[in-house]
Amino acid sequence: MPKIVAIHESTVPISSSMSNAFISFQHMDCSIVAVVSDVIRDGRPVAGYGFNSNGRYSVGEILRRRIIPRLLQASPDDLLTDDESTFDPVRAWDIMMRDEKPGGHGERSVAVGVIDMALFDLVSKLAGQPLYRWLADRYGTDEPDSDVFVYAAGGYYAPGKGRRDLQDEIKRFLDQGYDVVKIKIGGADLTEDLDRIEAVLGVLDGEGSRLAVDANGRFDLDTALRYGEALQPYNLFWYEEPGDPLDYALHATLAERYRGPLATGENLFSLTDARNLLRYAGMRPDRDIIQIDPVLSYGLVEYLRILDMLRHRGWSTRRCIPHGGHQFSLHIAAALKLGGNESYPGEFQPTGGFADSAVIRDSRIGLTDTPGIGFEDKAELYKVFQALHA
């Protein structure tokens, strides 16, 4: 019967000089954790590792004062599967959320998501399977996808960054194997943003279907509609998060007028949020994209509930492309047959990105057979995790 003997947490910087329409990433950081078991392999205890996706800051205080103590104080039996052979992330989730009131998710959803990632890393390592295979076997999705669609998210605003710099950035993405790219809008006026779009399309041979744009929730309704009208002729891959993520009425009005795909959800953090998005935001299951981030929204345990809700409402999992740009969501996308995964080439290190040996061709990427999430295949990040419990 395995036991958790320690949980270590720390904070690492993932800062960058770039900005989107709303925030600068100059002081961005994230929480990292190591959940250490009493199972010894190759002379070391088997540990699961986790961190939170970019865009939300570290949550060490919540981890230290509430989430971690609940797990360590729980009866070991309460954390195990019925046959007591391994840990059960669902039962652990219930313990982490004990005495937490519903609603007002704040950063609590991030803290739970960090531990949730580490637990799924741990249980798939104990099973000797890569996480995507473990998930496919456990949740009945048959054969997982052999590779996953990824797009390159970039085109951020940065001091002194001009049209030529933006084009060079997009060319680098194409050289790395990406066919679809995304740039930011809303950090400049409409005229300048359209000039930036035209510059990128010049690199993409004029194919708007290979370009997504992201306003990061910046616009009021009038601005969202003005941009939508201007963007319509480009036939873009999608128009992302035009307004505040909780302004469902704005989104519904835009969906009535903008014919192309809309994408949103990265700043929604629960099953209830996702349900309200479908109820009130005018989301269209034939074209729109749901970008809820499993790590930021209470972890994979909650994300599985969200996917189940979507299926019951007639949505395909292929309409889900998570925010985050890291290995955990890549495994989830392959196992649960999502539409793809985000990628931030070279940004948000050491946590962002995929295995050091990863090769992207035609905007698709395969997964390794390393047990767990495969952090061991990402050398700089693995060093950080090992230092947590040296």
C-alpha positions as CSV (number, residue, x, y, z in Angstrom):
1,M,0.0,0.0,0.0
2,P,1.8,3.2,-1.2
3,K,1.9,6.3,1.0
4,I,2.7,10.0,0.4
5,V,5.6,10.8,2.7
6,A,6.2,14.5,1.8
7,I,4.9,17.3,-0.3
8,H,7.4,20.1,-1.2
9,E,6.5,23.4,-2.8
10,S,8.4,26.4,-4.1
11,T,8.1,29.3,-6.5
12,V,10.0,29.8,-9.8
13,P,10.1,32.8,-12.1
14,I,8.7,32.4,-15.6
15,S,9.0,36.1,-16.4
16,S,9.3,37.8,-19.8
17,S,9.5,41.4,-21.1
18,M,6.5,40.9,-23.4
19,S,2.9,42.1,-22.9
20,N,-0.5,41.3,-24.1
21,A,-3.5,43.7,-24.3
22,F,-4.0,43.6,-20.6
23,I,-0.9,42.6,-18.6
24,S,2.9,42.5,-18.7
25,F,4.7,39.3,-17.9
26,Q,7.6,41.0,-16.3
27,H,7.0,39.7,-12.8
28,M,5.3,36.4,-13.7
29,D,6.1,33.4,-11.5
30,C,4.5,30.0,-10.7
31,S,4.3,27.4,-8.0
32,I,6.0,24.0,-8.4
33,V,5.4,21.0,-6.2
34,A,6.9,17.5,-5.6
35,V,4.5,14.8,-4.1
36,V,6.9,12.2,-2.8
37,S,5.8,8.6,-2.2
38,D,7.4,5.8,-0.2
39,V,7.8,3.7,-3.3
40,I,11.5,3.3,-4.1
41,R,12.8,2.7,-7.7
42,D,16.3,3.0,-8.9
43,G,17.3,4.0,-5.4
44,R,15.1,7.0,-5.3
45,P,11.5,7.6,-4.1
46,V,9.0,7.9,-6.9
47,A,7.7,11.5,-6.9
48,G,5.0,13.3,-8.9
49,Y,5.7,16.9,-10.1
50,G,3.3,19.8,-10.8
51,F,3.2,23.5,-11.6
52,N,0.6,26.1,-12.6
53,S,0.2,27.4,-16.1
54,N,1.3,30.8,-17.0
55,G,-1.0,33.8,-16.6
56,R,-1.7,33.2,-12.9
57,Y,0.8,33.8,-10.3
58,S,2.3,31.4,-7.7
59,V,-0.1,30.2,-5.0
60,G,2.3,29.1,-2.2
61,E,0.2,30.5,0.7
62,I,-2.9,28.6,-0.3
63,L,-0.8,25.4,-0.8
64,R,1.1,25.7,2.5
65,R,-1.9,26.7,4.7
66,R,-4.7,24.6,3.3
67,I,-4.2,22.2,0.4
68,I,-1.0,20.4,1.4
69,P,-1.9,20.0,5.1
70,R,-5.2,18.4,4.2
71,L,-3.5,15.8,2.1
72,L,-0.7,15.1,4.6
73,Q,-3.2,14.9,7.5
74,A,-5.6,12.5,5.7
75,S,-5.7,8.8,6.5
76,P,-3.5,7.0,3.9
77,D,-6.4,4.8,3.0
78,D,-8.5,7.8,2.0
79,L,-6.1,8.6,-0.8
80,L,-6.0,5.2,-2.4
81,T,-8.1,3.3,-4.9
82,D,-10.5,0.6,-3.7
83,D,-7.9,-2.1,-4.2
84,E,-5.3,0.1,-2.3
85,S,-2.8,-0.5,-5.2
86,T,-2.2,3.2,-6.0
87,F,-3.4,6.7,-5.3
88,D,-6.7,8.0,-6.5
89,P,-6.6,11.6,-7.7
90,V,-10.4,11.9,-7.4
91,R,-10.4,11.0,-3.7
92,A,-7.4,13.3,-3.2
93,W,-9.4,16.1,-4.9
94,D,-12.2,15.7,-2.4
95,I,-9.8,15.9,0.5
96,M,-8.1,19.0,-1.0
97,M,-11.5,20.7,-1.3
98,R,-12.8,19.8,2.1
99,D,-14.4,22.7,4.0
100,E,-14.1,25.0,0.9
101,K,-17.2,26.9,0.1
102,P,-18.5,26.9,-3.5
103,G,-18.0,29.9,-5.8
104,G,-15.4,32.6,-5.7
105,H,-12.7,30.4,-7.1
106,G,-9.9,33.0,-7.0
107,E,-6.5,31.4,-6.9
108,R,-7.8,28.3,-5.0
109,S,-8.5,26.6,-8.3
110,V,-4.9,27.1,-9.3
111,A,-3.5,25.6,-6.0
112,V,-5.7,22.5,-6.4
113,G,-4.6,22.2,-10.0
114,V,-0.9,22.2,-9.2
115,I,-1.3,19.2,-6.8
116,D,-3.7,17.5,-9.2
117,M,-1.0,17.6,-11.9
118,A,1.6,16.1,-9.5
119,L,-0.8,13.3,-8.5
120,F,-1.5,12.3,-12.1
121,D,2.2,12.3,-12.8
122,L,2.8,10.1,-9.7
123,V,0.1,7.5,-10.4
124,S,1.1,7.1,-14.1
125,K,4.7,6.7,-13.0
126,L,3.8,4.0,-10.5
127,A,1.9,2.3,-13.3
128,G,5.0,2.5,-15.5
129,Q,3.0,4.2,-18.2
130,P,3.1,7.6,-19.9
131,L,0.1,9.7,-18.7
132,Y,-1.7,9.7,-22.0
133,R,-1.7,5.9,-22.1
134,W,-2.8,5.7,-18.5
135,L,-5.6,8.1,-19.0
136,A,-6.8,6.4,-22.2
137,D,-6.9,3.0,-20.4
138,R,-8.6,4.4,-17.3
139,Y,-11.2,6.6,-18.9
140,G,-12.1,4.4,-21.8
141,T,-11.1,6.6,-24.7
142,D,-9.7,3.6,-26.6
143,E,-6.5,4.2,-28.5
144,P,-5.1,7.7,-27.7
145,D,-4.2,10.0,-30.5
146,S,-0.6,9.3,-31.8
147,D,0.1,13.0,-32.2
148,V,-1.6,16.3,-31.3
149,F,-2.2,19.5,-33.2
150,V,-0.3,22.5,-31.7
151,Y,-0.2,26.1,-32.7
152,A,2.4,28.7,-31.9
153,A,1.1,31.5,-29.6
154,G,3.2,34.6,-30.0
155,G,2.9,38.0,-31.5
156,Y,3.1,39.8,-28.2
157,Y,3.7,43.5,-27.8
158,A,7.2,44.4,-26.6
159,P,9.2,47.6,-26.4
160,G,10.7,48.5,-29.8
161,K,9.0,45.5,-31.6
162,G,8.1,46.6,-35.1
163,R,6.5,45.0,-38.2
164,R,9.7,43.4,-39.4
165,D,10.4,41.9,-35.9
166,L,6.9,40.4,-35.9
167,Q,7.3,38.9,-39.3
168,D,10.7,37.4,-38.3
169,E,9.1,35.9,-35.2
170,I,6.4,34.2,-37.3
171,K,9.0,32.9,-39.7
172,R,10.8,31.3,-36.8
173,F,7.6,29.5,-35.8
174,L,7.2,28.2,-39.3
175,D,10.8,27.0,-39.4
176,Q,10.1,25.1,-36.1
177,G,7.3,23.2,-37.8
178,Y,4.2,25.2,-36.9
179,D,1.6,25.9,-39.6
180,V,-0.9,27.8,-37.4
181,V,0.1,30.9,-35.3
182,K,-1.5,33.3,-33.0
183,I,-0.8,37.0,-32.3
184,K,-2.1,39.5,-29.8
185,I,-4.5,42.3,-30.6
186,G,-6.0,45.0,-28.4
187,G,-2.8,46.4,-27.1
188,A,-2.8,49.0,-29.9
189,D,-5.6,50.7,-31.9
190,L,-7.5,48.9,-34.6
191,T,-5.5,50.5,-37.4
192,E,-2.2,49.4,-36.0
193,D,-3.5,45.9,-35.2
194,L,-4.8,45.5,-38.7
195,D,-1.4,46.5,-40.0
196,R,0.2,43.8,-37.7
197,I,-2.3,41.2,-39.1
198,E,-1.4,42.2,-42.6
199,A,2.2,41.8,-41.8
200,V,1.7,38.3,-40.5
201,L,-0.5,37.3,-43.4
202,G,2.4,38.4,-45.7
203,V,4.4,35.6,-44.2
204,L,1.5,33.1,-44.3
205,D,0.9,33.6,-48.0
206,G,-2.3,35.4,-47.2
207,E,-3.9,32.4,-45.6
208,G,-6.1,33.8,-42.8
209,S,-7.1,30.3,-41.8
210,R,-3.6,29.8,-40.4
211,L,-3.8,32.9,-38.1
212,A,-5.6,33.3,-34.8
213,V,-5.9,36.6,-32.9
214,D,-6.3,37.1,-29.1
215,A,-7.6,40.2,-27.4
216,N,-7.1,38.8,-23.9
217,G,-10.5,40.1,-22.7
218,R,-9.7,43.7,-23.5
219,F,-12.7,45.0,-25.4
220,D,-16.1,46.4,-24.4
221,L,-19.0,45.4,-26.7
222,D,-18.6,48.3,-29.2
223,T,-14.9,47.6,-29.6
224,A,-15.4,43.9,-29.9
225,L,-18.0,44.4,-32.6
226,R,-15.8,46.9,-34.5
227,Y,-12.9,44.5,-34.5
228,G,-15.1,41.7,-35.5
229,E,-16.4,43.6,-38.5
230,A,-12.8,44.4,-39.5
231,L,-11.6,40.9,-39.0
232,Q,-14.4,39.1,-40.8
233,P,-12.9,39.3,-44.3
234,Y,-9.7,37.6,-43.2
235,N,-11.4,34.3,-42.4
236,L,-9.2,33.8,-39.4
237,F,-8.5,30.6,-37.5
238,W,-10.3,32.2,-34.6
239,Y,-11.0,35.5,-32.7
240,E,-10.1,34.9,-29.1
241,E,-11.4,36.3,-25.8
242,P,-12.8,39.6,-27.1
243,G,-14.3,40.7,-23.8
244,D,-14.2,40.0,-20.1
245,P,-14.5,36.2,-19.7
246,L,-17.5,36.5,-17.5
247,D,-19.4,39.0,-19.8
248,Y,-21.4,36.3,-21.5
249,A,-23.9,38.8,-22.9
250,L,-21.0,40.6,-24.8
251,H,-19.9,37.3,-26.2
252,A,-23.4,36.2,-27.2
253,T,-24.0,39.5,-29.1
254,L,-20.7,39.2,-30.9
255,A,-21.5,35.5,-31.8
256,E,-24.7,36.7,-33.5
257,R,-22.7,39.0,-35.8
258,Y,-19.3,37.5,-36.3
259,R,-19.5,34.4,-38.5
260,G,-16.1,33.0,-37.9
261,P,-14.9,30.9,-35.0
262,L,-14.6,32.4,-31.6
263,A,-12.4,31.0,-28.8
264,T,-12.6,31.6,-25.1
265,G,-12.5,30.0,-21.7
266,E,-8.9,30.2,-20.4
267,N,-10.0,32.5,-17.6
268,L,-12.9,30.3,-16.5
269,F,-12.0,27.9,-13.6
270,S,-14.8,25.4,-12.9
271,L,-17.5,23.2,-14.2
272,T,-20.1,25.8,-13.3
273,D,-18.2,28.5,-15.2
274,A,-18.1,26.2,-18.2
275,R,-21.8,25.4,-18.0
276,N,-22.7,29.1,-17.8
277,L,-20.5,29.7,-20.8
278,L,-22.6,27.3,-22.8
279,R,-25.9,28.6,-21.4
280,Y,-25.4,32.3,-21.9
281,A,-22.5,33.2,-24.2
282,G,-23.9,32.1,-27.5
283,M,-21.2,29.4,-28.1
284,R,-21.6,27.5,-31.3
285,P,-20.6,23.8,-31.2
286,D,-20.0,23.7,-35.0
287,R,-17.2,26.2,-35.0
288,D,-16.2,27.8,-31.6
289,I,-13.3,26.7,-29.4
290,I,-13.3,26.1,-25.6
291,Q,-9.9,26.9,-24.1
292,I,-10.3,26.0,-20.4
293,D,-7.0,25.2,-18.8
294,P,-7.1,22.0,-16.8
295,V,-4.4,23.1,-14.4
296,L,-5.9,26.5,-13.6
297,S,-9.4,25.1,-13.2
298,Y,-9.0,22.7,-10.3
299,G,-7.0,20.1,-12.2
300,L,-7.8,17.2,-14.5
301,V,-10.4,15.8,-12.1
302,E,-12.6,18.9,-12.6
303,Y,-11.7,19.0,-16.3
304,L,-13.0,15.5,-16.8
305,R,-16.4,16.7,-15.4
306,I,-16.3,19.6,-17.8
307,L,-15.8,17.3,-20.8
308,D,-18.6,15.1,-19.6
309,M,-20.9,18.1,-19.4
310,L,-19.9,19.2,-22.9
311,R,-20.6,15.8,-24.4
312,H,-24.1,15.8,-22.8
313,R,-24.7,19.2,-24.4
314,G,-23.7,18.0,-27.9
315,W,-20.2,19.3,-28.0
316,S,-17.3,17.3,-29.4
317,T,-14.1,17.1,-27.3
318,R,-12.4,18.2,-30.6
319,R,-13.7,21.7,-29.9
320,C,-11.5,21.9,-26.8
321,I,-8.0,23.3,-27.2
322,P,-6.6,24.0,-23.7
323,H,-4.6,27.1,-22.8
324,G,-1.3,26.4,-21.1
325,G,1.3,25.2,-23.6
326,H,3.0,22.5,-21.6
327,Q,3.4,18.7,-21.3
328,F,0.4,18.0,-19.0
329,S,-2.2,19.4,-21.3
330,L,-0.4,17.7,-24.3
331,H,-1.0,14.3,-22.6
332,I,-4.6,15.2,-21.8
333,A,-5.2,16.3,-25.5
334,A,-3.9,13.0,-26.8
335,A,-5.7,10.7,-24.3
336,L,-9.1,12.5,-24.3
337,K,-9.1,13.3,-28.0
338,L,-9.1,17.0,-27.8
339,G,-8.7,19.4,-30.7
340,G,-5.1,20.3,-29.9
341,N,-2.9,22.2,-27.5
342,E,-1.4,25.6,-27.2
343,S,2.3,26.2,-27.5
344,Y,4.6,29.2,-26.6
345,P,7.8,28.5,-28.3
346,G,10.7,29.5,-26.1
347,E,8.6,31.4,-23.5
348,F,7.7,30.8,-19.9
349,Q,10.7,28.7,-19.1
350,P,11.5,26.4,-17.4
351,T,7.9,25.1,-17.2
352,G,6.6,25.9,-20.7
353,G,7.0,23.7,-23.7
354,F,7.5,20.0,-24.4
355,A,10.2,17.4,-24.3
356,D,13.6,18.6,-25.3
357,S,13.6,16.1,-28.2
358,A,10.2,17.0,-29.4
359,V,9.8,17.6,-33.2
360,I,6.9,19.5,-34.6
361,R,5.8,18.8,-38.2
362,D,2.8,20.4,-39.9
363,S,1.7,21.8,-36.5
364,R,1.5,18.3,-35.0
365,I,3.6,16.8,-32.2
366,G,4.1,13.2,-30.9
367,L,4.5,12.2,-27.3
368,T,7.3,10.2,-25.6
369,D,6.9,6.9,-23.8
370,T,8.5,8.1,-20.6
371,P,6.3,7.1,-17.6
372,G,4.3,9.9,-16.1
373,I,4.1,13.4,-17.7
374,G,7.7,13.1,-18.9
375,F,9.3,16.0,-17.1
376,E,12.4,13.9,-17.1
377,D,12.6,14.6,-20.8
378,K,12.8,18.3,-20.2
379,A,16.2,18.7,-18.6
380,E,16.1,22.2,-17.1
381,L,12.7,21.7,-15.6
382,Y,13.6,18.3,-14.2
383,K,16.6,19.9,-12.4
384,V,14.3,22.4,-10.7
385,F,11.9,19.6,-9.6
386,Q,14.8,17.4,-8.3
387,A,16.1,20.3,-6.2
388,L,12.7,20.4,-4.4
389,H,13.5,17.0,-2.6
390,A,17.2,16.5,-3.0
